[in-house]
Amino acid sequence: MNTLYDSEYFIVVHMMTALLDSEVSDPAAPKLTRHGFEIVDKRSGREVYLEGGWAELFQQHISAWHENSPSQEEVEDTLSRFAELAQTTVTLH
């Protein structure tokens, strides 16, 4: 777990999980790593976990941010759009 962003309104955490040998049916197969992003909207108290295609899309935004150095407002505008997906109320963080 790696905190990527923490502001007054949002926190973004990158989570990586390696699949265990018992989860892979072919022992000769390479071990896979799954990753996702948790975005917490502190204003609403809701969070969303992005994985799969959503995580890849969000990763593209992060890569672009590294290249272009956006303002905090631009970052938070993007996070607001992803946070619209949030349905889960944060119970413990």
N, C-alpha and C positions, 0 to 999 in steps of 0.2 A: 504494500500500500504506500503510495507516494502522493503527498499533497502538492498539486500543481498550481493552485490559485486559491487565495483566501482574501476576501474583502469584506466590507461591511454588509454586503448583500448576498454574496455567493461564496461557496467553497467547492472546489473541483478536486476529486481524488482519482488517481489512476490505480487500478487494481490488476495484478497479474497473478494467474494461478496456473501451475503446471499440472497436467493430467497425470494421475498416478498410474503405475504399471497395471494395476487391477482394473483401470478404466479403459485400457486399450486392449482390444481383442487380439491383435497381432503383436507378439512380443518383439518381433524384428522391426516393427514400425518405429519411426522416430518419436520421441516424446514431444507432445504438443504443449504449447503455452496459450492459454486463453487470456484475453485482457478485456477490460471494460472501464468505463468512467462513471463515477457517481457525481452528480451535480445536485447540490443542495441549495435551494432558494431560501435564504434565511428570512426573507420578508414574509413568505407564506408558510414556512415550516414544512415544506414538502421537498421530496427528493425524487430523482429519476436515475436509474441505472441503465447506461447505454452499453450494449454489446452487439456483436455481429456487425451488420451493415451500418447501424447507427453509430457504433464505436469507430468504425472506419471513417465515416463522414466527419465525426468530431475530430478524429486524428488529423484529417486534412486541414481543418481549421487551426489546430495547434501548430502544424507544420508551417502554415502560412503566417501565423503570428510570429514564429521564430525568424522568418525571413523579413517581415515587414514592420515589426515593432509597433503594433497598434496602440492606440490610446486606451486608457482604462474604460472609457465610455464605449468604444468599439467592442472591446472584449465583453463587457457586460450586456451590450445589446445582443450579441450572439448567444451568450449564456441565457438571456431572457427567452429567446426563441426556443432553445432546447428545454428550458425549465417549464415551458407550456405543456410538455409531455408529462410532467410530474403529477402523479396521482397518490403516491405513498406519503403519508404523514411521518415526519421524523419523530421517532420515539426516544432514541438514545444516540447521542453522538458526543 
